[in-house]
Amino acid sequence: MTATTQEFVTKVVMDAAGMVAIRLCAIGNHLGIFKNLSAEGPATSEQLAARMGLNERYVREWIYGMSAAGYLEFDKLTRKAALPLALVPVLVDEGGPAYQGGLFKMFTGLMQPFNELVTAFQKGGGITYETYDPMFWEGLEANSCVRYRNLLVSQWLPEMPDVKARLEQGGSFADFGCGAGRSTVELAKAFPKARFFGFDLFEPNIAKAKANAREAGVEDRIEFRVHDISKGVPEKFDIVATFDLIHDMADPKGGLRALRRAVKDDGIYVLMDVACENDPADNHGPMAVFKYGASLHFCMTTSLAQNGMGLGTVGLPEMKVKEFCMEAGFKTVRRLPIEHPLNVLYEIRP
Ligand SMILES: C[S@@+](CC[C@H](N)C(=O)[O-])C[C@H]1O[C@@H](n2cnc3c(N)ncnc32)[C@H](O)[C@@H]1O
């Protein structure tokens, strides 16, 4: 074996270890073990199992695995496992800026339809939304919640002073492809005079969005509705937004034409999509692996399931945003000066 081959063997083993660590994290997250360790302190496998009503043998193996992966500290004398303090914001504090629990759920849900995906490679087509375990949607929502709760109002909106002013004055805001409504709810909390609307074609997401609005006490100012943009738009709004929608759409060009019709002539369209390079071959590093994985397992695949364009997660770089928006009848596209590993935002005007 050459030295380079040996290096690749090591790389494969390291990558597999990472995959296993995420799987063990998904179990810890799902069962609430991280939360328990954080709230009730270090424990032996017997104590932890008793505290949580779990099978001790499984808990013991999980503790050793998570310790080997560097997620737990194991004390050989007391036989107790502890969650390092620095990991609490990452694994326990839901909605906080460092929280990664959404990833565990998202990938667990994404990776379940394996045979369907392999069949799509062979025969074309794709996977429908309904096929995914609800855990995927929960993970997506948890991830989105982190971004919108910590960045949307405090860091991204100040880069769009006209949008902010319209919302302060009580304008209308429509969030298309709103998912579980986390972006809409955060904005409604911050702008009490404005009127908010959220549309999504997947009914379970709208049900969740309504529940989230109720929980945040803003349900009287948001109307969430099941609606497919490809069927047209309900009315015109001062501000229209899409957060991670366009690259997922079956017909992104038709969607943008509909969005143009949804924006008043003096209104603004806020487009958030995935940060990527104009040439797909120029997307490198761990974030690119993550994005191509998400694309194959969901974004491209669900679009192809609808006989769609299948742009994929990294299929809407700045060059295409400009081209598609001009074709749809918009006049200006301004990329906001925001650095984020996953997303870019554009302020687009008719
Ligand atoms: C990646 S998710 C993003 C959800 C949400 N905006 C967020 O950031 O969490 C894309 C959403 O767009 C919705 N969607 C896809 N095509 C749509 C269409 N033609 N009309 C309305 N919603 C659509 C999906 O159901 C899904 O909830």
The ligand as an SDF file (V2000), in Angstrom:
LIG
                    3D

 27 29  0  0  0  0  0  0  0  0999 V2000
  -35.9170   24.1510    3.1210 C   0  0  0  0  0  0  0  0  0  0  0  0
  -37.5320   24.4620    3.6350 S   0  0  0  0  0  0  0  0  0  0  0  0
  -37.3500   26.0580    4.3880 C   0  0  0  0  0  0  0  0  0  0  0  0
  -38.4490   26.3460    5.3740 C   0  0  0  0  0  0  0  0  0  0  0  0
  -38.3140   27.6860    6.1090 C   0  0  0  0  0  0  0  0  0  0  0  0
  -38.3800   28.8140    5.2240 N   0  0  0  0  0  0  0  0  0  0  0  0
  -37.0230   27.7200    6.9130 C   0  0  0  0  0  0  0  0  0  0  0  0
  -36.1430   28.5120    6.5820 O   0  0  0  0  0  0  0  0  0  0  0  0
  -36.9460   26.9710    7.8720 O   0  0  0  0  0  0  0  0  0  0  0  0
  -38.3990   24.8630    2.1520 C   0  0  0  0  0  0  0  0  0  0  0  0
  -39.8990   24.9800    2.3770 C   0  0  0  0  0  0  0  0  0  0  0  0
  -40.5160   25.4070    1.1650 O   0  0  0  0  0  0  0  0  0  0  0  0
  -41.7520   24.7310    1.0050 C   0  0  0  0  0  0  0  0  0  0  0  0
  -42.0760   24.7590   -0.4340 N   0  0  0  0  0  0  0  0  0  0  0  0
  -41.4320   24.1160   -1.4420 C   0  0  0  0  0  0  0  0  0  0  0  0
  -42.0100   24.3950   -2.6230 N   0  0  0  0  0  0  0  0  0  0  0  0
  -43.0390   25.2620   -2.3640 C   0  0  0  0  0  0  0  0  0  0  0  0
  -44.0120   25.9010   -3.1790 C   0  0  0  0  0  0  0  0  0  0  0  0
  -44.0670   25.6990   -4.4850 N   0  0  0  0  0  0  0  0  0  0  0  0
  -44.9200   26.7160   -2.5670 N   0  0  0  0  0  0  0  0  0  0  0  0
  -44.8910   26.9040   -1.2280 C   0  0  0  0  0  0  0  0  0  0  0  0
  -43.9920   26.3070   -0.4020 N   0  0  0  0  0  0  0  0  0  0  0  0
  -43.0820   25.4940   -0.9610 C   0  0  0  0  0  0  0  0  0  0  0  0
  -41.4890   23.3490    1.6050 C   0  0  0  0  0  0  0  0  0  0  0  0
  -42.6620   22.7180    1.9960 O   0  0  0  0  0  0  0  0  0  0  0  0
  -40.5670   23.6930    2.7750 C   0  0  0  0  0  0  0  0  0  0  0  0
  -41.3020   23.9150    3.9530 O   0  0  0  0  0  0  0  0  0  0  0  0
  1  2  1  0
  2  3  1  0
  2 10  1  0
  3  4  1  0
  4  5  1  0
  5  6  1  0
  5  7  1  0
  7  8  2  0
  7  9  1  0
 10 11  1  0
 11 12  1  0
 11 26  1  0
 12 13  1  0
 13 14  1  0
 13 24  1  0
 14 15  1  0
 14 23  1  0
 15 16  2  0
 16 17  1  0
 17 18  1  0
 17 23  2  0
 18 19  1  0
 18 20  2  0
 20 21  1  0
 21 22  2  0
 22 23  1  0
 24 25  1  0
 24 26  1  0
 26 27  1  0
M  CHG  2   2   1   9  -1
M  END
$$$$
